[in-house]
């Protein structure tokens, strides 16, 4: 299928698909007339990419995770494990942000908010 059809089926722009092709997330075959031809398998893959991005995965993570999931004999379990890892990372980041928020709140209204606290 041509890039316009792929864009329509995935609700992505042609530029986004071209970018994904440049960074190796999708593969299109160049035809003699210069057009790209994409397999129908790219539709679910691009939907996966879009969903993974919405869940906070970077494109680099998506590329790596895609290989892991495709190579796994049980892709549902592999995906669940990857999602659990992402939740753990988010929990750690939330704890860091909570600490940062408390520090910022403590400094509000002090005479010199950038001085070391307690000093």
GIKA-V346339 format. One record per residue. RES is the residue in one letter. SS is DSSP state (H for helix, E for strand, - for the rest). PHI is phi in whole degrees, -180 to 180 (* if undefined). OMEGA is omega in degrees with one decimal (none if undefined). Layout:
BEGIN
res:RES ss:SS phi:PHI omega:OMEGA
res:RES ss:SS phi:PHI omega:OMEGA
END
This chain:
BEGIN
res:X ss:- phi:* omega:-179.4
res:X ss:- phi:-84 omega:-172.8
res:X ss:H phi:-61 omega:179.3
res:X ss:H phi:-64 omega:178.4
res:X ss:H phi:-67 omega:178.2
res:X ss:H phi:-63 omega:178.2
res:X ss:H phi:-61 omega:-179.4
res:X ss:H phi:-65 omega:-177.2
res:X ss:H phi:-72 omega:-177.8
res:X ss:H phi:-105 omega:-177.5
res:X ss:- phi:61 omega:174.5
res:X ss:- phi:-112 omega:177.6
res:X ss:- phi:-79 omega:176.4
res:X ss:H phi:-62 omega:178.5
res:X ss:H phi:-63 omega:178.0
res:X ss:H phi:-63 omega:179.4
res:X ss:H phi:-64 omega:177.0
res:X ss:H phi:-62 omega:177.9
res:X ss:H phi:-62 omega:178.3
res:X ss:H phi:-59 omega:178.2
res:X ss:H phi:-68 omega:180.0
res:X ss:H phi:-61 omega:-178.0
res:X ss:- phi:-91 omega:173.6
res:X ss:- phi:91 omega:178.8
res:X ss:- phi:-77 omega:176.9
res:X ss:- phi:-132 omega:178.0
res:X ss:- phi:-123 omega:173.7
res:X ss:- phi:-121 omega:-179.9
res:X ss:E phi:-97 omega:177.3
res:X ss:E phi:-79 omega:176.8
res:X ss:- phi:-90 omega:179.6
res:X ss:- phi:-57 omega:180.0
res:X ss:- phi:-82 omega:177.5
res:X ss:- phi:94 omega:179.2
res:X ss:- phi:-75 omega:173.9
res:X ss:E phi:-88 omega:176.1
res:X ss:E phi:-123 omega:-178.5
res:X ss:- phi:-115 omega:178.2
res:X ss:- phi:-76 omega:178.6
res:X ss:- phi:-63 omega:178.8
res:X ss:H phi:-65 omega:179.8
res:X ss:H phi:-71 omega:-178.6
res:X ss:H phi:-62 omega:179.5
res:X ss:H phi:-64 omega:179.2
res:X ss:H phi:-64 omega:-179.7
res:X ss:H phi:-68 omega:174.6
res:X ss:H phi:-66 omega:175.2
res:X ss:H phi:-62 omega:-179.7
res:X ss:H phi:-59 omega:-178.8
res:X ss:H phi:-62 omega:179.3
res:X ss:H phi:-66 omega:179.8
res:X ss:H phi:-62 omega:176.5
res:X ss:H phi:-63 omega:179.5
res:X ss:H phi:-63 omega:179.1
res:X ss:- phi:-88 omega:173.8
res:X ss:- phi:99 omega:178.7
res:X ss:- phi:-85 omega:175.6
res:X ss:- phi:-77 omega:178.2
res:X ss:H phi:-63 omega:177.5
res:X ss:H phi:-64 omega:177.6
res:X ss:H phi:-64 omega:-178.9
res:X ss:H phi:-62 omega:179.0
res:X ss:H phi:-62 omega:180.0
res:X ss:H phi:-66 omega:-178.3
res:X ss:H phi:-66 omega:178.6
res:X ss:H phi:-59 omega:177.8
res:X ss:H phi:-64 omega:-179.7
res:X ss:H phi:-63 omega:-177.6
res:X ss:H phi:-68 omega:-179.7
res:X ss:H phi:-65 omega:-178.3
res:X ss:H phi:-83 omega:-176.9
res:X ss:- phi:-83 omega:176.4
res:X ss:- phi:-68 omega:178.9
res:X ss:- phi:-125 omega:-173.2
res:X ss:H phi:-65 omega:179.2
res:X ss:H phi:-64 omega:178.1
res:X ss:H phi:-66 omega:179.1
res:X ss:H phi:-62 omega:178.6
res:X ss:H phi:-65 omega:179.3
res:X ss:H phi:-61 omega:178.5
res:X ss:H phi:-65 omega:179.0
res:X ss:H phi:-66 omega:177.8
res:X ss:H phi:-67 omega:177.6
res:X ss:H phi:-63 omega:176.3
res:X ss:H phi:-61 omega:180.0
res:X ss:H phi:-65 omega:177.4
res:X ss:H phi:-61 omega:179.0
res:X ss:H phi:-62 omega:177.9
res:X ss:H phi:-63 omega:179.2
res:X ss:H phi:-64 omega:178.3
res:X ss:H phi:-61 omega:178.2
res:X ss:H phi:-63 omega:-179.8
res:X ss:H phi:-65 omega:178.2
res:X ss:H phi:-64 omega:177.6
res:X ss:H phi:-64 omega:177.3
res:X ss:H phi:-62 omega:-179.9
res:X ss:H phi:-67 omega:177.2
res:X ss:H phi:-64 omega:177.2
res:X ss:H phi:-63 omega:178.8
res:X ss:H phi:-62 omega:179.6
res:X ss:H phi:-62 omega:179.4
res:X ss:H phi:-62 omega:178.9
res:X ss:H phi:-64 omega:179.0
res:X ss:H phi:-63 omega:-179.7
res:X ss:H phi:-62 omega:179.7
res:X ss:H phi:-64 omega:-176.9
res:X ss:H phi:-83 omega:-179.0
res:X ss:- phi:-63 omega:176.5
res:X ss:- phi:83 omega:176.4
res:X ss:- phi:-82 omega:-178.4
res:X ss:- phi:-64 omega:-178.9
res:X ss:- phi:-137 omega:-171.5
res:X ss:- phi:-63 omega:-179.3
res:X ss:- phi:-99 omega:175.0
res:X ss:- phi:-74 omega:177.2
res:X ss:- phi:-58 omega:179.9
res:X ss:- phi:-70 omega:178.1
res:X ss:- phi:81 omega:-176.4
res:X ss:- phi:-121 omega:none
END
